[in-house]
Amino acid sequence: MKKRNEIRNIAIIAHVDHGKTTLVDQILKQSGTFRQNQVVLERVMDSGDIEKERGITILSKNTAVYYKDTKINIVDTPGHADFGGEVERVLKMVDGVVLVVDAFEGPMPQTKFVLKNALALNLPVVVCINKIDRPDARPKEVIDEVLELFMELDATDEQLDASFIFTSAKKGIASLDFEKEGTDMLPFFETIIKEIPAPTSSSDNLKILISTIDHKEYQGKIGIGKVESGTIKINDEVILVNIHDEKKFKKVRVTKLFEFEGLTKVEVKEATFGSIIAIAGIEDITIGDTICSIEDTTPIPFAKVSPPTISVNFIVNNSPFAGTEGKFITSRHLRDRLMKETDKDVSLLVEETDSTEMFKVSGRGELHISILIENMRREGFEFAVSKPEVLFKEENKIKMEPIEEVTVDSPEEHVGSIIESLSLRKGEMTYMGPSSGGYTRLKFKIPARGLIGYRTDFLTLTKGEGLINNIFEGYEPYKGEISHRQNGALIAFESGETTSYGLSSAEERGVLFINPGVKVYAGMVVGKNSRNADMEVNICKRKQLTNIRASGSDDNIKLTPATILSLEQSLEFISDDELVEITPTSLRIRKRQLDSNMRAKEAKSRKKENS
């Protein structure tokens, strides 16, 4: 058995917002990766625009630092459950994990998910209790909660002996004792070197499992993975084994080879086992493929990625405003872009439908789908999307549906409203107890479809003070019908430009989503009706001018500012007969059928069918 003591490969895993990206910032700074006078942004690993705006990690990233004579390859992973597929596959690249847990919040749903995956792969774990400087930090209780989680997940005795380290990523300090404040991150580095094993190999035959795909304009596809055994060199002829068909493999030549150093890739002539590398120049490469030597073409098994639980139809935009704001508007553009996304996101499934203008896209959750939509609209795409639907399956002729485990932390005065609202959505409470800071923690098992459109209601119920997290639990028998939106829609009666006069009369009917001076078309949803039926409103009408005017009749009309819905809120709001029209500059909600007479006929026939 060969061993490379000069390398450590780790993944940093955690629940969303527990501070792992900030921790990576400090690792990079204190390892001497940056020049002393270099200006470094916060959360430097979150390189995407949406990641910076939302403060979340969406894609896993690779970096590497040096501590003394050891190179530490680090993979920063997403913390949100919707991007769990990123975590599942990158764990195959590392020899150990650092589990980051908030010193106040303790283990959360995603903590359980990522730890379960790490333990299943028999990876050693270093537990990092972060945000130790918070005034409400409770490290002693959090240690017990983490150990309880280990036992709940059937950890081995060795895994239960995990080392604990206490950090403040914001301050850049680490300590082995929570009662003593550290001065720098050196205890963190020392613990990694001591507790995470060096990579080993028992074979000289080349084996590399591709875990991530990157894309660069002049280099094309770049496959990233760990060299499990053997050595790879520039100009080597190797075998690429396809993940979908092990008999389908082809000879390829290695033209470019990179290793990670800090935030950059450095070109190298060769790499040996234990190294995390990037290979450019192989156009057919996909996630899960194995690169082998010619002598041994047996592929490395790929991690099983959890199946999608939610689907949305992506449809070519056919509204009256189609093609006025977007650059890519045809079905070919839409198809090519969606298929390209599946190359680098193994959790996403794209299927063709009976219509050439519609594609079914399935993902892990609303956020997973909405991030794809947001990226596409920023690239200049224009399309429409349907209401998210959960994916059912059948087992022994029984209809099964995805179930989520929901964890809620809320002030005590809102607990009754939360229990009532989740019960109406078929939620079953499994736990209720005190949480930190005077909050109450509730746990529910609820159908995934019960959570569609719930987050906005939850924020209203808790006046923005509550926290809600969910994670996929499994499939259970169908729980029955769930009623969603109680309110009807306010629909534009005609095409034109909205006026204050027209909006003022519509405002009495409900909540408006449109301000004055906005172009609308007949069939576009412009607000939420206070009643449960749809209503057409003329928001483009102008006040008729007369020869005689009373004094003060022309005073400015005062309108309540419109409620402008975000992308996620729009997806939550729409019903089955509505679509969200997505363009680079606008989000519009519309009826599938824009003609009011046709809508009435369709509603009548649906009523007949149901009766």
N, C-alpha and C positions, 0 to 999 in steps of 0.2 A: 504493500500500500504506500503510494507516494503522498507527500504532504507539502503544502506551500504555506509555511509559517508567516510569510511576509504579506499575506492577504487576509482580509475579513470581508465577508459579504453580508450585509444586513438590510432588512426592510423596516421602515418605521411605520407602524400601523396604529390607528386610533379611531375613536369616534370623532365626528365632525366638530371642529372648533376646540379641540383639546390641546392644540398648540404644537402639532408635529412640524409644520412648515416653518414656524418661528424657531423651533429647536434646530432644524437643519440650517437655518440662517446663522445661528451661533456656532454650530459645528464648523461651517465654512469659514467664518470670521476667525475663530480661535485656533484653527489649524493652519493659519497663515496662507489661505487660498487667495485672499485679496491683498493688494498693496496697502501700506499703512495709510496713504492719503486718498485711497480709492473711495468714491461715493457709491454706496451700496443701498439699493432700495430694500424696503421691508418685504418679507415673504418673497425673496428673490427667485425661489423655485416655481412660484405660480406665474408662469410666463404668459399665459393666454389672457386676452383682454377680459373675457367673462370671469376668469379666475380672479383677476385683480379687482374687478368691480364688485363681485359678490363675496370675496374673501373666503372662497372655498377651493380646494384642490379637486380638479376634475379628471386629469390624466396623470398616471404615475410618471415620475421623472427619475432619471439616473444622474448621480453625481459621484465624485470620489475625492477623498481627502487623504493626506498623509499625517500620521502621528508617529513620531520617532522614525523607525524603519519599516512601519507597517502601512500598507495602503488599505483604506477602508472604503469599499464600494457601498454606496447608500442608495436605496430606492425609496423615494418619498411617494406615499400612496394616498388616494382619496379617502376621506372619512365619511362621506355620505353613502347610505345604503344603496342608492340608485346606481352608484359606480363601483359596487362590490366586485363586478367582473374584472376590473382592473387589478384588484387586490388578489383575487383567487389565482390569476395566472402568474403574477410577478413573484409570488412566494416560491415558485419553482426555481427562481434565479438565485436564491439566497441560502445561507447556511444557518441563519438565526434571525430573530426579530426583536425589535425594541417596541414594547407595547406602552404607548403613552396614555396616561389616565389623568383627568383633571382632579386636583387635590380637593376640590369642593364637590363637583358633580358625582365623582366616582364612576364605576363602570356603567356604561349606557348600552342601548341595543346594538350599536355597531361594534362596540368593544367586544361583546359576546361573539358576534359574527366573525370578526377578523381573528380573534383568539382561537375560536373553534377550528378555523382553517389551518392556522399555524400548528396547533396541537395534532391535528390529523396527519400532517406531514412530518410529525415527530421533530419539529424544529425547537431548539432551545430558546427560551424567552427571557429577556431582561425587562423588568417592569420599571417604567419611568413615571414617577408621580410628579406631574408638572404643575405649575402655577402655585408652588409652595408658599409664595409671598402674598397670596390673597389673604385679606383680613379674615375671611370666613373659611379658610383652608382647614381640613380635618384629616390630615394624613393617616393618623392611627386607625380611624374607622375605615378609610378607603383601602388600607392594606388588608384589613379583614374581609372587606367586600370583594377585593380582587382574588384572595385565596379561596373564598366561597365559590366564586365563579370558576376557578380552576377545578375545584372538586366537582361542581355541577357538570363540567365538561369532561369528567373522567380523565384528568391529567395523570400522568405517571408520577411515581415518587420523585424521579429526577426533575421533572417539569415543576413539581410543587416546591422544589428547592430553589426556585427562580430568585435571582438577585434583585433587590430593590434599590433604586437610586432616586434622589429627590432633587428636582431642578426648578429653576425659574428661567424659562427660555427667554423671557423678556429682559431679565437682568443679565443673562448669560452666565449663571452660576449653577453648580451641581455639588451635591454632598451625599455621603453614604449614610448620614444620620439626619433625620428630619428636624431634630432639635438644635442642630448646629448649621448655621448658614455657610454655604461654600463661598469661594472667592473667584473661581473660574470653572471651566468645563473639564479640567483634567481628570477628575474622578469618573466622569462619563466615559472618556476615552479609555482609561485604564480598565474599567469594568467590561467594555466591549472586547478589548484584547484578551482579557482573562476568561470571560464567560462564553463568547461566541467561538465555536471551533474553526480552525483553519480548514480550507477546502482540501479534500483528499481524492485520489483516483487510483483504481486498481487495474486500469487498462491503458494501453498506448493508442488504441484506435480512437480516431476523432469522433466526438459526439457533441453537438450544440443544439439545444432546444430554443427555438425562436419564441420569445415571450411577448415582445412588443414590436410594433411597426412604426417607424417614423417616416417622414417624407420631406425631402429637400429639393428645391427647384432644379438645381443643376446635377443632383446626384440620384434623383428618383427615389425608389423605395429603399429604406434602410432597415434591415432586420437586427434586432437587439436581443441578445441572449447570453447565457453563461456557458463557457467551455467546460463541459462535464468531464471530458477525458481527452487525452491526446494534445496535439499542437496543430494550429492552423497558420499557414504562411501565405503571403501575397503570391499570386500566380499558381497556387495549388489547384489541382482539379479535384473537386469534391462531389458528393452525391446529395441532392436535395430530395428528401422523402416527403411526399404530400401527406398532410394530416388526414384528409378525407379518404385517401386511397393509398394504402401502404405499398401497393404494387406499382403505383404510379410514381416513378422517380426519374430524375434526369441528371446528367453531368453538367456542372457549372464551374466556372473559373472565378476564383477570388481576385477581384481587381482592387478593392479598397478595404482597408481594415483599420478600425479605430478603437481606442480605449478611452475611458472617461477620466478627466482630470479637472476638478473644480466644476465650473459650469460649461466647459468646452469638451469637444471630442478631439483627441490627439491621434494623428495618423501613426500607425506602427507597422513594422514589417512582419511580425509574428506575434501570436498569443498562445499561451499554454493553459492547461486545466486550472480552473479557479478564477480565471479572468472573466469579467463581464465586458463584452465587446459589441461593436456595431459593424455590420457588413453591408457595404453598398455595392450596387451593380448587378444584383440578382432581381430581375423585374417580377418574376412569378412568386416570389417569397411571400408567405402569409404566416400569421400567428399560429403556432402549434406545429409548424414544419420542423423537421430535424435535418441538420447538416451532418453528414457522416463521411467517414473515409471510404474509399472504394472497397476495402477489404471487409468491412462490416456495415451493412445497410439496415440493421435493426433500429427502428425509431425509438425515441424516448417517449413514454406515455405522457399525454398532455393532461393538465388538471381539468377535471370536470367542472364546467362553468354552470352556475344555477340558471334555470330556464327563465325566459321573459315572462312577465305576469300581466302586462298591459299592452294594448295595441291602439294605434291611431291610423286613420287613412290619410295619406298625402295625395292631394288631388290637384290637377292642373287648374289654375285660376280661370274661371269663366265669368267673372263679374263684369258689369259695365265699365269698370276702371281697369280691367286686365291689360297688362302690358304698358301702362303709363308710368310705372315707378320702378319696375324691376328690369334686370338685364338678362336673366336666365328664366324663361317662362314656359318652354315647351316640355312635353312629356319625356323627350330624350334627355334634356338637361337634368330633369328631376331624377330620372332613373339612374343616369351615370353617377350623379352626386351621392345618391343613397347607397348604391353598390360600392362606391369608393369608401364610404364610411364603414361598411362591414369588414373591410380589409384590416382596419385597426381597432375595431370595437367588436369583440367576440360575443358580447352580451346582446348585441342588436341583431334583429332578424328582419330582413326585407323580403316580401313576397309579392309576386305579380298577381293581379286580380283579373276578373273577366273583362274589365275595361282597361284599355291601353293608357288611359289618362289617370288611373288611380293605383296606388301602391299601398299595401298593408305593412306598416312598420311596427314591430313589437320590441319592447324594452323592459327595463327593470322597474320603472316608475314614471310618474309625471315629470319629475325633474330631469331624468335621463332623456326623455323625449324632447322636453322644452329646451334643453341646452343644444341639442341637434338643430332644432328649429331656429333658435337664436343665431347659431353659427351660420346657418344657411342664409338667413335674411341679411346678415352682415356681408356675406359674399356676393349679394346682388340677386338672390333667388326670389321668385314670386310664386306663391302657391296657396292652397287652402288646406286646412286640416279639420277632421271630424272630431266629435266628442271621444275622449279616451274610453276604451272598453276593456274589461278584464278578460283574460283568456281562461275559459273553462276547459275541463277535460273529462273524459269518461273512464271510470274504473268499474269493472263488473256490472256494467249497465247503470251505474249510479253517477249522476252529474256531480262533478267535483269542482270546487273553486278555490283560488288562492286566498290564504288567510295571513293576515299581518299581526305581529305582536306590536302593540302601541304602548309607549311609555309617556305618561303625562306628568309634568311637575307644574303645580298651580297653587296660587294663594287659596286658603281654605274656603273663602266666601264664594268661589266659583265652582267648587267641587260638585255640588248638586246639579248645576246646569250642564256640566261636562258629562256626568254619568247619564243624565236624561237624554242629551243629544246623541251620545254614542250608542245608547240602548236602542234608540229609534233607527239607527243604522246597523242593527243586528250585532252590536258589540257586547261581549261578555266580560265582565270585570273579573280578573283573576287575582288582583292584589290591591290593597289600599293600606298605606302606612305613612308615617311622617318622613319628610325629606329634610334637607338642610335649609337654613334661612327662613324657617317658619312655613315652608311650602309643604304641600301634601303630594305624595307620589301615588299615581294610579297606573295599573297595568290592565290592558284589555287584549282579548283576541277578537279580531274583527275582519269580516270579508274585505278584500282589497277594494272592491267597488264601493264599499261604505265610506272609504276615505276620499274618493273622488269628489272634489268640491268642498271638503270639510275644513281645510286649513283657514280659509277666510272666515268661516263661521266661528272657528275656534279662537282666532285672534279677537273677534268681536266679543265673544262670550267672556274671555279673560281680560278684556281691555288692554290687550297687548302684553300682559304680564306672564302668560303661561308659556311653557315649553312643551312641544310635542315631537316625538321621534317614533319612527316605525321601522320594522324590519320583517322580511319575508319569513314566515313560520313554516309553511307547508300547505298541502291541499287537504280540504275537508268537504264533506257532503254539502251541497247547495243549501244556503240558509233561508231562502225565500225572497220575496220581492222587497226592495228598499225604495221608498219614495224619495226623490231628490228635490229638484228645484220646485218650490211652491208657487213662485211668481211667474206670470206671463211676461212677454217681451213687448216693448214699445217699438213699433216698426215704422220706418219712414214710408209715407204714403206716396211720395213722388220724388223724382230726382231733382237736384238743385243745390243751392247753398243755404245753410241754416241761418235763420234770422232770430234776433232776440225776441221779436213779437211772436213768432211761431213757437219758439222754445218755451216762452212764458206760459202759454196755455197747456203745453205738453207736460210741463214741470208739475202741474197739479195732479197728474196721473201716476207719477212714480219718481224714480231716480234716473236722471239723464247721464249718458256716457259721452255726450257731444257738446261742445261749446259753440257759440255763434261763429259764422264765417267759415264753416267746414263743409266741403262738398260731400253730398250723400247721394245714394241712389235708392229707388223704390225697392223694398224688400230688405233693406239694411236695418239691423237692430240698433236702435239709438238710445235704449234705456231699459230699465226694469219696471214693469207694471206693478202697482201696489196690490193688484188683484191677480188671480191665478189664470186669467185668460190673456191671450195675445190681443193687442190693440194697435190699429194703425193711427198714426198722428201726422198732421201736416206741419212739419217744423220749418218749412221753407216759405210759408205764407207771409205776405207783407201787409202792413196796415194800409187800408184804402185811404187815400187822401181826399179830403172834402174842402169846399170853399169856406165853410164856417168851422172854426175850431174854438173850443172852450179854452180859457186861460189855464195853463198848466197841464193840458192833455198830452203834450209832447215831451213830458219829463222822461228821462232815461229809465228804461225798464231794468229793474234789479233782478238778476238771476242768481240762484245758488250755484257756486262753481261745480262743474260736471265732475262725476266720479270717473277718472280715467283708469281703465283696467290694464293691468300688466298682462304679459303673455300667459303666465300661469293662472291668473285670475280669469282671463278670457276662456282658457281651456276648461276651468272649473265651472264657469257660468253656463256654457252652451248646453242645449238639450239635443236630443237625437236628430231633430229636423233642422239643426243649425250648423254653421261652419265658422271657423275663424279664418279670415283672409289675411295672409301674411305677405307683406312687401318690405323692401329695405327701409321705407320711411313710415309705414302705417300698419296698424292692427285694426281690422274691422270685423265685427260680428255680423253675420248675414243669415237669412233663411236659405236653406238648400234650394227651395223653389221660390224664386223672386216674384212671380206673378201671383197677386192676391186671390184671383178667381181660381187658379189651379191649386193654390194652397187649401182653399175652402173645399174643393172637390176631393182632394187627397185626404183631408181630415174627416170628411163625411164617409168615404170608403173605409178608412181605418176604423171608424166608430162602428160601421156595419159589421166588419170582420170580427171585432172584439165581442159584439153582442151575439 
